[in-house]
Amino acid sequence: EGAGAPAELAVSLFLGLFVLYAPLTLLSVFRRLFSKYRVTDRAVYVEVDSPLRKEVQRFAYEDMKEVVMIPRAFGLWADMVVRMQNGDTHIITAVDEFDAVKEYCVARVEKARVSKLG
């Protein structure tokens, strides 16, 4: 559970000193303030609670096909790519402690796949 990796925010704030990186810095700050992800035993949730929109997305393990982590900034954080069985792809950015999150999600996806077959 988290609001994004603190390292992502720190790197973005540093790089925000350069004019070209300023839009990405703002995106990182807004993501930290208004977006949260939560990994439970049944699903992965992404909650957006900004002044402009409120949204909760739920990705159930039994609907997932694959979970891939893409490390960023020398492994300080990662982006999580969730591929669904219906062909949709969802990206959860700035996941902290991504190795543990990936292991947990992959185990849950396998468990859901086995229980579906059995």
C-alpha positions in Angstrom: 0.0 0.0 0.0 1.4 3.4 -0.8 1.2 6.6 -2.7 4.2 6.1 -4.9 7.9 5.8 -4.2 9.5 8.6 -2.2 12.6 8.2 -4.3 10.6 9.0 -7.4 9.4 12.2 -5.9 12.9 13.1 -4.7 14.5 12.5 -8.1 11.7 14.4 -9.8 12.1 17.4 -7.5 15.8 17.5 -8.2 15.4 17.2 -11.9 12.6 19.8 -11.7 15.3 22.4 -11.4 15.7 22.0 -15.2 12.9 23.6 -17.2 12.4 20.7 -19.5 11.7 18.3 -16.7 9.2 20.6 -14.9 6.0 18.9 -16.3 7.2 15.5 -15.2 8.0 16.9 -11.7 4.4 18.3 -11.4 3.1 14.9 -12.5 5.2 13.2 -9.8 4.0 15.6 -7.1 0.3 15.2 -8.1 0.7 11.4 -8.2 2.1 11.4 -4.7 -0.7 13.7 -3.4 -3.7 12.2 -5.1 -3.0 8.6 -6.2 -2.6 5.5 -4.0 -2.3 1.9 -4.7 -3.2 -1.0 -2.4 -2.4 -4.7 -2.8 -4.8 -7.0 -0.9 -5.3 -10.7 -0.8 -8.1 -10.4 -3.4 -7.1 -7.6 -5.8 -4.9 -4.7 -6.6 -6.6 -1.3 -6.1 -5.7 2.1 -7.6 -7.4 5.0 -6.0 -7.4 8.5 -7.4 -8.8 11.2 -5.1 -8.0 14.5 -6.7 -10.2 17.6 -6.8 -11.0 16.9 -10.4 -11.9 13.2 -10.2 -12.4 10.4 -7.8 -11.9 6.9 -9.1 -11.2 3.4 -7.8 -9.9 0.8 -10.2 -9.9 -2.9 -9.0 -7.8 -5.6 -10.7 -8.8 -9.0 -9.4 -6.1 -11.7 -9.4 -8.4 -14.2 -11.2 -8.7 -11.7 -14.1 -4.9 -11.1 -14.4 -2.8 -12.9 -16.9 0.6 -11.5 -16.0 2.4 -9.1 -13.6 5.6 -7.4 -14.7 7.8 -4.9 -12.9 9.9 -2.4 -14.8 12.6 -1.0 -12.5 13.3 2.8 -12.7 16.2 4.9 -11.5 18.7 2.1 -10.8 16.0 0.1 -9.0 14.8 2.7 -6.5 11.2 2.1 -7.6 9.4 0.3 -10.4 6.3 0.6 -12.6 4.0 -2.4 -12.4 2.4 -3.6 -15.6 -0.7 -5.7 -15.1 -1.9 -7.6 -18.2 -5.5 -8.8 -17.9 -6.9 -11.9 -19.5 -9.2 -9.8 -21.7 -6.2 -8.2 -23.3 -6.2 -4.9 -21.4 -2.9 -3.6 -20.0 -2.8 -1.3 -16.9 0.3 0.5 -15.6 0.7 1.4 -11.9 3.6 3.9 -11.6 6.1 4.4 -8.8 5.7 1.2 -6.8 7.9 1.1 -3.8 9.3 -2.2 -2.5 8.5 -3.7 -5.9 10.2 -7.1 -5.4 7.9 -8.0 -2.6 4.8 -6.7 -4.3 5.7 -8.6 -7.5 6.3 -11.9 -5.6 3.0 -11.5 -3.8 1.0 -10.6 -6.9 2.5 -13.4 -9.0 1.8 -15.9 -6.2 -1.9 -14.7 -6.0 -2.3 -14.9 -9.8 -0.9 -18.5 -9.8 -3.2 -19.4 -6.9 -6.2 -18.0 -8.7 -5.3 -19.8 -11.9 -4.9 -23.2 -10.1 -8.2 -22.8 -8.2 -9.9 -22.0 -11.5 -8.6 -25.2 -13.1 -9.3 -27.4 -10.1 
